[in-house]
């Protein structure tokens, strides 16, 4: 049920026991299509009591092995290196979304009209991200994809001269959407009315 890349990657990143539990958890989530701890523990095929299964899953998911850099980023980069030629440009979208009470800043790769999440950060405040937040999510991605030409795409939240200058210093191409007032001012200053 999992691509071979996942098996190879996860077996390398986890201990044997945690690798097998990961495979079991993925299969359970795929079959029940729910991600609550109780529903997973109910369906997990292990010969122990429900409460023990629930605690085992809870401890497993809070394990230090489940690190964004260690598991997800390295898996996605391995997939990219296997599917994208080095002479191709990789389009990276930076975006912030609010999901329930969570404010998430995310970097995704645009691939065949889809956005594949590469790296993210939960923001500890509501509202727009700061330059420091943006640098924290972009820097690991730039380092991991240093063999590729990158182009960062951002909406109006990322229309920042300091972000643009920082991207230029990193030698990264970018296309950041300008706010309407900036477009009007730019047209006026350039005589493009």
PyMOL commands that set and color helices and strands:
alter all, ss='L'
color gray80, all
select helices_A, chain A and resi 4-13+16-32+37-43+50-61+68-83+131-144+156-158+161-169+180-190
alter helices_A, ss='H'
color red, helices_A
select strands_A, chain A and resi 89-99+102-111+114-123+149-154+173-176
alter strands_A, ss='S'
color yellow, strands_A
deselect
rebuild
show_as cartoon
